């Protein structure tokens, strides 16, 4: 069929590159599964970054492989990598993020339409 080998493979994930414009040689990267959103860890507060993304095709055995909660995973070396997108415009992180001394996710769950103080 017409087209390249890469065009006929299924996209199994994406590789994301980023760096601070003032330190162009300090490039970081991560690989995510075929997800539409993720979180990038380790960014410094109040700092500018640029990002680029490339599609990864690793074969059908890699589809729905193990990931963390945000779709992040290890990149396998046997996959094919597309060309990277153009780098984004400079994007800055916020100076402050939320910081909880304690947070219980179980405390936010309400399994019914009524609170525990209501009864029939």
Secondary structure, 3 states (H helix, E strand, C coil): CCCCCHHHCCCCEEEEEEECHHHCCCCEEEEEECCCCCCCCCCCCCCEEEEEEEEEECCHHHCCCCCCCCCEECCCCCCEECCCCCCCCCEECCCCCCCCCCCCHHHHCCCCCCCCCCCC
